[in-house]
Amino acid sequence: MSKKKSTFEDSLHRLEKISELLESETDLDESIKLYEEGVKLSKECYKKLAEAELKITELKKELGTD
C-alpha cells in the first residue's frame, strides 16, 4: 500500500500538533523524534511555498503584470 502524499495544509497541521506535543511533558527520546519530524515537515512546507511563489511569478510574467 502506498503512502498518500501530504498537502501543505496537512503538513502545517502536523507541525502545529508537534509544537503542542513538544510544549507538553514528553520524554527526551520522544522530543527528539518529534523535533526531527518537525524539521522534515518544515523543509517540505518551505519547498512547497517556494514552488508556489515561482508558479505565481511565472503566471504574472505570462500576463505581463510583473
PDB file of N, CA, C and O in Angstrom:
ATOM      1  N   MET A   1       0.846  -1.172   0.000  1.00  0.00           N
ATOM      2  CA  MET A   1       0.000   0.000   0.000  1.00  0.00           C
ATOM      3  C   MET A   1       0.896   1.240   0.000  1.00  0.00           C
ATOM      4  O   MET A   1       1.826   1.330   0.801  1.00  0.00           O
ATOM      5  N   SER A   2       0.626   2.181  -0.877  1.00  0.00           N
ATOM      6  CA  SER A   2       1.458   3.384  -0.966  1.00  0.00           C
ATOM      7  C   SER A   2       0.973   4.439   0.022  1.00  0.00           C
ATOM      8  O   SER A   2      -0.211   4.510   0.352  1.00  0.00           O
ATOM      9  N   LYS A   3       1.905   5.245   0.479  1.00  0.00           N
ATOM     10  CA  LYS A   3       1.585   6.299   1.431  1.00  0.00           C
ATOM     11  C   LYS A   3       1.098   7.525   0.674  1.00  0.00           C
ATOM     12  O   LYS A   3       1.718   7.951  -0.300  1.00  0.00           O
ATOM     13  N   LYS A   4      -0.032   8.097   1.134  1.00  0.00           N
ATOM     14  CA  LYS A   4      -0.600   9.283   0.492  1.00  0.00           C
ATOM     15  C   LYS A   4       0.329  10.474   0.727  1.00  0.00           C
ATOM     16  O   LYS A   4       0.793  10.697   1.846  1.00  0.00           O
ATOM     17  N   LYS A   5       0.595  11.229  -0.327  1.00  0.00           N
ATOM     18  CA  LYS A   5       1.424  12.421  -0.208  1.00  0.00           C
ATOM     19  C   LYS A   5       0.631  13.502   0.515  1.00  0.00           C
ATOM     20  O   LYS A   5      -0.514  13.787   0.164  1.00  0.00           O
ATOM     21  N   SER A   6       1.246  14.093   1.515  1.00  0.00           N
ATOM     22  CA  SER A   6       0.535  15.088   2.314  1.00  0.00           C
ATOM     23  C   SER A   6       0.493  16.435   1.596  1.00  0.00           C
ATOM     24  O   SER A   6       1.390  16.786   0.829  1.00  0.00           O
ATOM     25  N   THR A   7      -0.559  17.160   1.868  1.00  0.00           N
ATOM     26  CA  THR A   7      -0.695  18.502   1.319  1.00  0.00           C
ATOM     27  C   THR A   7       0.033  19.484   2.229  1.00  0.00           C
ATOM     28  O   THR A   7       0.465  19.128   3.325  1.00  0.00           O
ATOM     29  N   PHE A   8       0.163  20.711   1.768  1.00  0.00           N
ATOM     30  CA  PHE A   8       0.773  21.757   2.578  1.00  0.00           C
ATOM     31  C   PHE A   8      -0.011  21.923   3.878  1.00  0.00           C
ATOM     32  O   PHE A   8       0.568  22.045   4.957  1.00  0.00           O
ATOM     33  N   GLU A   9      -1.328  21.926   3.755  1.00  0.00           N
ATOM     34  CA  GLU A   9      -2.181  22.112   4.928  1.00  0.00           C
ATOM     35  C   GLU A   9      -2.034  20.964   5.926  1.00  0.00           C
ATOM     36  O   GLU A   9      -2.014  21.184   7.137  1.00  0.00           O
ATOM     37  N   ASP A  10      -1.929  19.728   5.403  1.00  0.00           N
ATOM     38  CA  ASP A  10      -1.708  18.565   6.283  1.00  0.00           C
ATOM     39  C   ASP A  10      -0.394  18.713   7.049  1.00  0.00           C
ATOM     40  O   ASP A  10      -0.333  18.478   8.255  1.00  0.00           O
ATOM     41  N   SER A  11       0.651  19.105   6.328  1.00  0.00           N
ATOM     42  CA  SER A  11       1.967  19.270   6.947  1.00  0.00           C
ATOM     43  C   SER A  11       1.944  20.378   7.992  1.00  0.00           C
ATOM     44  O   SER A  11       2.523  20.231   9.068  1.00  0.00           O
ATOM     45  N   LEU A  12       1.284  21.473   7.683  1.00  0.00           N
ATOM     46  CA  LEU A  12       1.195  22.588   8.620  1.00  0.00           C
ATOM     47  C   LEU A  12       0.422  22.188   9.878  1.00  0.00           C
ATOM     48  O   LEU A  12       0.804  22.543  10.993  1.00  0.00           O
ATOM     49  N   HIS A  13      -0.656  21.456   9.685  1.00  0.00           N
ATOM     50  CA  HIS A  13      -1.441  20.981  10.824  1.00  0.00           C
ATOM     51  C   HIS A  13      -0.597  20.050  11.707  1.00  0.00           C
ATOM     52  O   HIS A  13      -0.643  20.144  12.933  1.00  0.00           O
ATOM     53  N   ARG A  14       0.157  19.170  11.088  1.00  0.00           N
ATOM     54  CA  ARG A  14       1.019  18.257  11.855  1.00  0.00           C
ATOM     55  C   ARG A  14       2.095  19.046  12.597  1.00  0.00           C
ATOM     56  O   ARG A  14       2.417  18.719  13.739  1.00  0.00           O
ATOM     57  N   LEU A  15       2.655  20.076  11.968  1.00  0.00           N
ATOM     58  CA  LEU A  15       3.646  20.910  12.648  1.00  0.00           C
ATOM     59  C   LEU A  15       3.045  21.574  13.888  1.00  0.00           C
ATOM     60  O   LEU A  15       3.700  21.665  14.927  1.00  0.00           O
ATOM     61  N   GLU A  16       1.818  22.028  13.778  1.00  0.00           N
ATOM     62  CA  GLU A  16       1.141  22.625  14.930  1.00  0.00           C
ATOM     63  C   GLU A  16       0.973  21.602  16.048  1.00  0.00           C
ATOM     64  O   GLU A  16       1.170  21.918  17.222  1.00  0.00           O
ATOM     65  N   LYS A  17       0.611  20.382  15.681  1.00  0.00           N
ATOM     66  CA  LYS A  17       0.443  19.313  16.670  1.00  0.00           C
ATOM     67  C   LYS A  17       1.781  18.981  17.331  1.00  0.00           C
ATOM     68  O   LYS A  17       1.844  18.786  18.545  1.00  0.00           O
ATOM     69  N   ILE A  18       2.835  18.918  16.543  1.00  0.00           N
ATOM     70  CA  ILE A  18       4.168  18.642  17.079  1.00  0.00           C
ATOM     71  C   ILE A  18       4.569  19.727  18.067  1.00  0.00           C
ATOM     72  O   ILE A  18       5.122  19.435  19.128  1.00  0.00           O
ATOM     73  N   SER A  19       4.292  20.965  17.721  1.00  0.00           N
ATOM     74  CA  SER A  19       4.605  22.078  18.611  1.00  0.00           C
ATOM     75  C   SER A  19       3.886  21.925  19.948  1.00  0.00           C
ATOM     76  O   SER A  19       4.478  22.123  21.009  1.00  0.00           O
ATOM     77  N   GLU A  20       2.608  21.571  19.885  1.00  0.00           N
ATOM     78  CA  GLU A  20       1.846  21.350  21.114  1.00  0.00           C
ATOM     79  C   GLU A  20       2.436  20.214  21.941  1.00  0.00           C
ATOM     80  O   GLU A  20       2.549  20.317  23.163  1.00  0.00           O
ATOM     81  N   LEU A  21       2.809  19.134  21.268  1.00  0.00           N
ATOM     82  CA  LEU A  21       3.376  17.984  21.968  1.00  0.00           C
ATOM     83  C   LEU A  21       4.713  18.330  22.618  1.00  0.00           C
ATOM     84  O   LEU A  21       5.000  17.890  23.732  1.00  0.00           O
ATOM     85  N   LEU A  22       5.530  19.121  21.919  1.00  0.00           N
ATOM     86  CA  LEU A  22       6.834  19.496  22.472  1.00  0.00           C
ATOM     87  C   LEU A  22       6.684  20.430  23.669  1.00  0.00           C
ATOM     88  O   LEU A  22       7.549  20.460  24.545  1.00  0.00           O
ATOM     89  N   GLU A  23       5.600  21.185  23.711  1.00  0.00           N
ATOM     90  CA  GLU A  23       5.350  22.063  24.848  1.00  0.00           C
ATOM     91  C   GLU A  23       4.826  21.292  26.058  1.00  0.00           C
ATOM     92  O   GLU A  23       4.872  21.783  27.186  1.00  0.00           O
ATOM     93  N   SER A  24       4.330  20.086  25.813  1.00  0.00           N
ATOM     94  CA  SER A  24       3.826  19.272  26.913  1.00  0.00           C
ATOM     95  C   SER A  24       4.970  18.435  27.492  1.00  0.00           C
ATOM     96  O   SER A  24       6.115  18.527  27.051  1.00  0.00           O
ATOM     97  N   GLU A  25       4.638  17.640  28.462  1.00  0.00           N
ATOM     98  CA  GLU A  25       5.641  16.807  29.130  1.00  0.00           C
ATOM     99  C   GLU A  25       5.911  15.557  28.294  1.00  0.00           C
ATOM    100  O   GLU A  25       5.186  14.568  28.401  1.00  0.00           O
ATOM    101  N   THR A  26       6.943  15.600  27.472  1.00  0.00           N
ATOM    102  CA  THR A  26       7.365  14.424  26.715  1.00  0.00           C
ATOM    103  C   THR A  26       8.776  14.078  27.131  1.00  0.00           C
ATOM    104  O   THR A  26       9.550  14.947  27.531  1.00  0.00           O
ATOM    105  N   ASP A  27       9.108  12.794  27.034  1.00  0.00           N
ATOM    106  CA  ASP A  27      10.466  12.412  27.414  1.00  0.00           C
ATOM    107  C   ASP A  27      11.455  12.825  26.321  1.00  0.00           C
ATOM    108  O   ASP A  27      11.059  13.200  25.218  1.00  0.00           O
ATOM    109  N   LEU A  28      12.709  12.752  26.637  1.00  0.00           N
ATOM    110  CA  LEU A  28      13.757  13.240  25.738  1.00  0.00           C
ATOM    111  C   LEU A  28      13.742  12.527  24.396  1.00  0.00           C
ATOM    112  O   LEU A  28      13.821  13.173  23.352  1.00  0.00           O
ATOM    113  N   ASP A  29      13.640  11.192  24.410  1.00  0.00           N
ATOM    114  CA  ASP A  29      13.653  10.444  23.148  1.00  0.00           C
ATOM    115  C   ASP A  29      12.482  10.835  22.252  1.00  0.00           C
ATOM    116  O   ASP A  29      12.651  11.024  21.048  1.00  0.00           O
ATOM    117  N   GLU A  30      11.300  10.955  22.840  1.00  0.00           N
ATOM    118  CA  GLU A  30      10.119  11.346  22.063  1.00  0.00           C
ATOM    119  C   GLU A  30      10.272  12.775  21.543  1.00  0.00           C
ATOM    120  O   GLU A  30       9.902  13.064  20.404  1.00  0.00           O
ATOM    121  N   SER A  31      10.809  13.659  22.362  1.00  0.00           N
ATOM    122  CA  SER A  31      11.027  15.043  21.943  1.00  0.00           C
ATOM    123  C   SER A  31      11.967  15.118  20.751  1.00  0.00           C
ATOM    124  O   SER A  31      11.734  15.895  19.825  1.00  0.00           O
ATOM    125  N   ILE A  32      13.015  14.330  20.764  1.00  0.00           N
ATOM    126  CA  ILE A  32      13.976  14.315  19.651  1.00  0.00           C
ATOM    127  C   ILE A  32      13.302  13.811  18.383  1.00  0.00           C
ATOM    128  O   ILE A  32      13.505  14.378  17.309  1.00  0.00           O
ATOM    129  N   LYS A  33      12.500  12.751  18.490  1.00  0.00           N
ATOM    130  CA  LYS A  33      11.788  12.222  17.326  1.00  0.00           C
ATOM    131  C   LYS A  33      10.820  13.263  16.766  1.00  0.00           C
ATOM    132  O   LYS A  33      10.744  13.469  15.555  1.00  0.00           O
ATOM    133  N   LEU A  34      10.088  13.912  17.659  1.00  0.00           N
ATOM    134  CA  LEU A  34       9.142  14.940  17.217  1.00  0.00           C
ATOM    135  C   LEU A  34       9.861  16.110  16.565  1.00  0.00           C
ATOM    136  O   LEU A  34       9.417  16.623  15.538  1.00  0.00           O
ATOM    137  N   TYR A  35      10.962  16.527  17.153  1.00  0.00           N
ATOM    138  CA  TYR A  35      11.731  17.636  16.599  1.00  0.00           C
ATOM    139  C   TYR A  35      12.239  17.279  15.200  1.00  0.00           C
ATOM    140  O   TYR A  35      12.167  18.093  14.279  1.00  0.00           O
ATOM    141  N   GLU A  36      12.745  16.069  15.052  1.00  0.00           N
ATOM    142  CA  GLU A  36      13.245  15.617  13.748  1.00  0.00           C
ATOM    143  C   GLU A  36      12.118  15.617  12.712  1.00  0.00           C
ATOM    144  O   GLU A  36      12.309  16.072  11.584  1.00  0.00           O
ATOM    145  N   GLU A  37      10.955  15.110  13.094  1.00  0.00           N
ATOM    146  CA  GLU A  37       9.803  15.124  12.188  1.00  0.00           C
ATOM    147  C   GLU A  37       9.421  16.553  11.827  1.00  0.00           C
ATOM    148  O   GLU A  37       9.101  16.844  10.675  1.00  0.00           O
ATOM    149  N   GLY A  38       9.456  17.441  12.813  1.00  0.00           N
ATOM    150  CA  GLY A  38       9.122  18.835  12.572  1.00  0.00           C
ATOM    151  C   GLY A  38      10.063  19.510  11.598  1.00  0.00           C
ATOM    152  O   GLY A  38       9.631  20.287  10.747  1.00  0.00           O
ATOM    153  N   VAL A  39      11.346  19.217  11.716  1.00  0.00           N
ATOM    154  CA  VAL A  39      12.332  19.788  10.792  1.00  0.00           C
ATOM    155  C   VAL A  39      12.052  19.319   9.366  1.00  0.00           C
ATOM    156  O   VAL A  39      12.083  20.119   8.431  1.00  0.00           O
ATOM    157  N   LYS A  40      11.779  18.034   9.200  1.00  0.00           N
ATOM    158  CA  LYS A  40      11.472  17.500   7.861  1.00  0.00           C
ATOM    159  C   LYS A  40      10.218  18.151   7.287  1.00  0.00           C
ATOM    160  O   LYS A  40      10.184  18.527   6.115  1.00  0.00           O
ATOM    161  N   LEU A  41       9.190  18.279   8.123  1.00  0.00           N
ATOM    162  CA  LEU A  41       7.946  18.887   7.661  1.00  0.00           C
ATOM    163  C   LEU A  41       8.140  20.357   7.303  1.00  0.00           C
ATOM    164  O   LEU A  41       7.582  20.836   6.316  1.00  0.00           O
ATOM    165  N   SER A  42       8.922  21.067   8.096  1.00  0.00           N
ATOM    166  CA  SER A  42       9.139  22.487   7.798  1.00  0.00           C
ATOM    167  C   SER A  42       9.898  22.651   6.483  1.00  0.00           C
ATOM    168  O   SER A  42       9.637  23.593   5.735  1.00  0.00           O
ATOM    169  N   LYS A  43      10.831  21.749   6.193  1.00  0.00           N
ATOM    170  CA  LYS A  43      11.537  21.787   4.906  1.00  0.00           C
ATOM    171  C   LYS A  43      10.563  21.538   3.756  1.00  0.00           C
ATOM    172  O   LYS A  43      10.626  22.210   2.726  1.00  0.00           O
ATOM    173  N   GLU A  44       9.659  20.565   3.935  1.00  0.00           N
ATOM    174  CA  GLU A  44       8.658  20.284   2.904  1.00  0.00           C
ATOM    175  C   GLU A  44       7.754  21.495   2.676  1.00  0.00           C
ATOM    176  O   GLU A  44       7.460  21.853   1.535  1.00  0.00           O
ATOM    177  N   CYS A  45       7.319  22.120   3.765  1.00  0.00           N
ATOM    178  CA  CYS A  45       6.459  23.304   3.647  1.00  0.00           C
ATOM    179  C   CYS A  45       7.176  24.439   2.938  1.00  0.00           C
ATOM    180  O   CYS A  45       6.600  25.096   2.070  1.00  0.00           O
ATOM    181  N   TYR A  46       8.428  24.671   3.304  1.00  0.00           N
ATOM    182  CA  TYR A  46       9.199  25.733   2.661  1.00  0.00           C
ATOM    183  C   TYR A  46       9.336  25.458   1.167  1.00  0.00           C
ATOM    184  O   TYR A  46       9.204  26.368   0.348  1.00  0.00           O
ATOM    185  N   LYS A  47       9.601  24.201   0.816  1.00  0.00           N
ATOM    186  CA  LYS A  47       9.752  23.833  -0.593  1.00  0.00           C
ATOM    187  C   LYS A  47       8.447  24.077  -1.354  1.00  0.00           C
ATOM    188  O   LYS A  47       8.461  24.613  -2.462  1.00  0.00           O
ATOM    189  N   LYS A  48       7.320  23.682  -0.755  1.00  0.00           N
ATOM    190  CA  LYS A  48       6.027  23.887  -1.405  1.00  0.00           C
ATOM    191  C   LYS A  48       5.719  25.368  -1.575  1.00  0.00           C
ATOM    192  O   LYS A  48       5.178  25.775  -2.603  1.00  0.00           O
ATOM    193  N   LEU A  49       6.058  26.178  -0.576  1.00  0.00           N
ATOM    194  CA  LEU A  49       5.837  27.623  -0.687  1.00  0.00           C
ATOM    195  C   LEU A  49       6.726  28.232  -1.771  1.00  0.00           C
ATOM    196  O   LEU A  49       6.281  29.098  -2.525  1.00  0.00           O
ATOM    197  N   ALA A  50       7.960  27.789  -1.848  1.00  0.00           N
ATOM    198  CA  ALA A  50       8.873  28.296  -2.876  1.00  0.00           C
ATOM    199  C   ALA A  50       8.359  27.934  -4.269  1.00  0.00           C
ATOM    200  O   ALA A  50       8.424  28.749  -5.189  1.00  0.00           O
ATOM    201  N   GLU A  51       7.851  26.715  -4.423  1.00  0.00           N
ATOM    202  CA  GLU A  51       7.298  26.291  -5.706  1.00  0.00           C
ATOM    203  C   GLU A  51       6.069  27.128  -6.075  1.00  0.00           C
ATOM    204  O   GLU A  51       5.896  27.512  -7.232  1.00  0.00           O
ATOM    205  N   ALA A  52       5.224  27.405  -5.089  1.00  0.00           N
ATOM    206  CA  ALA A  52       4.033  28.224  -5.336  1.00  0.00           C
ATOM    207  C   ALA A  52       4.433  29.635  -5.730  1.00  0.00           C
ATOM    208  O   ALA A  52       3.848  30.216  -6.644  1.00  0.00           O
ATOM    209  N   GLU A  53       5.424  30.187  -5.049  1.00  0.00           N
ATOM    210  CA  GLU A  53       5.897  31.533  -5.377  1.00  0.00           C
ATOM    211  C   GLU A  53       6.441  31.588  -6.801  1.00  0.00           C
ATOM    212  O   GLU A  53       6.170  32.539  -7.535  1.00  0.00           O
ATOM    213  N   LEU A  54       7.205  30.576  -7.192  1.00  0.00           N
ATOM    214  CA  LEU A  54       7.746  30.519  -8.548  1.00  0.00           C
ATOM    215  C   LEU A  54       6.617  30.438  -9.570  1.00  0.00           C
ATOM    216  O   LEU A  54       6.656  31.112 -10.599  1.00  0.00           O
ATOM    217  N   LYS A  55       5.625  29.622  -9.287  1.00  0.00           N
ATOM    218  CA  LYS A  55       4.496  29.473 -10.200  1.00  0.00           C
ATOM    219  C   LYS A  55       3.757  30.808 -10.363  1.00  0.00           C
ATOM    220  O   LYS A  55       3.394  31.188 -11.477  1.00  0.00           O
ATOM    221  N   ILE A  56       3.539  31.509  -9.261  1.00  0.00           N
ATOM    222  CA  ILE A  56       2.857  32.808  -9.324  1.00  0.00           C
ATOM    223  C   ILE A  56       3.682  33.812 -10.120  1.00  0.00           C
ATOM    224  O   ILE A  56       3.137  34.578 -10.915  1.00  0.00           O
ATOM    225  N   THR A  57       4.987  33.810  -9.909  1.00  0.00           N
ATOM    226  CA  THR A  57       5.877  34.707 -10.659  1.00  0.00           C
ATOM    227  C   THR A  57       5.793  34.418 -12.149  1.00  0.00           C
ATOM    228  O   THR A  57       5.725  35.339 -12.963  1.00  0.00           O
ATOM    229  N   GLU A  58       5.797  33.123 -12.510  1.00  0.00           N
ATOM    230  CA  GLU A  58       5.703  32.745 -13.923  1.00  0.00           C
ATOM    231  C   GLU A  58       4.364  33.180 -14.522  1.00  0.00           C
ATOM    232  O   GLU A  58       4.316  33.676 -15.648  1.00  0.00           O
ATOM    233  N   LEU A  59       3.286  32.994 -13.774  1.00  0.00           N
ATOM    234  CA  LEU A  59       1.971  33.391 -14.265  1.00  0.00           C
ATOM    235  C   LEU A  59       1.876  34.906 -14.449  1.00  0.00           C
ATOM    236  O   LEU A  59       1.292  35.388 -15.419  1.00  0.00           O
ATOM    237  N   LYS A  60       2.451  35.643 -13.515  1.00  0.00           N
ATOM    238  CA  LYS A  60       2.442  37.106 -13.638  1.00  0.00           C
ATOM    239  C   LYS A  60       3.211  37.550 -14.871  1.00  0.00           C
ATOM    240  O   LYS A  60       2.806  38.491 -15.553  1.00  0.00           O
ATOM    241  N   LYS A  61       4.329  36.870 -15.160  1.00  0.00           N
ATOM    242  CA  LYS A  61       5.099  37.227 -16.358  1.00  0.00           C
ATOM    243  C   LYS A  61       4.287  36.942 -17.618  1.00  0.00           C
ATOM    244  O   LYS A  61       4.318  37.721 -18.571  1.00  0.00           O
ATOM    245  N   GLU A  62       3.554  35.815 -17.621  1.00  0.00           N
ATOM    246  CA  GLU A  62       2.727  35.485 -18.776  1.00  0.00           C
ATOM    247  C   GLU A  62       1.642  36.537 -19.000  1.00  0.00           C
ATOM    248  O   GLU A  62       1.287  36.844 -20.138  1.00  0.00           O
ATOM    249  N   LEU A  63       1.130  37.076 -17.919  1.00  0.00           N
ATOM    250  CA  LEU A  63       0.082  38.091 -18.002  1.00  0.00           C
ATOM    251  C   LEU A  63       0.658  39.482 -18.250  1.00  0.00           C
ATOM    252  O   LEU A  63      -0.069  40.419 -18.578  1.00  0.00           O
ATOM    253  N   GLY A  64       1.973  39.600 -18.090  1.00  0.00           N
ATOM    254  CA  GLY A  64       2.614  40.889 -18.290  1.00  0.00           C
ATOM    255  C   GLY A  64       2.369  41.844 -17.147  1.00  0.00           C
ATOM    256  O   GLY A  64       2.416  43.060 -17.333  1.00  0.00           O
ATOM    257  N   THR A  65       2.105  41.306 -15.953  1.00  0.00           N
ATOM    258  CA  THR A  65       1.841  42.161 -14.801  1.00  0.00           C
ATOM    259  C   THR A  65       3.036  42.222 -13.863  1.00  0.00           C
ATOM    260  O   THR A  65       2.927  42.766 -12.764  1.00  0.00           O
ATOM    261  N   ASP A  66       4.150  41.685 -14.263  1.00  0.00           N
ATOM    262  CA  ASP A  66       5.333  41.705 -13.405  1.00  0.00           C
ATOM    263  C   ASP A  66       6.251  42.825 -13.782  1.00  0.00           C
ATOM    264  O   ASP A  66       7.302  42.996 -13.165  1.00  0.00           O
TER     265      ASP A  66
END
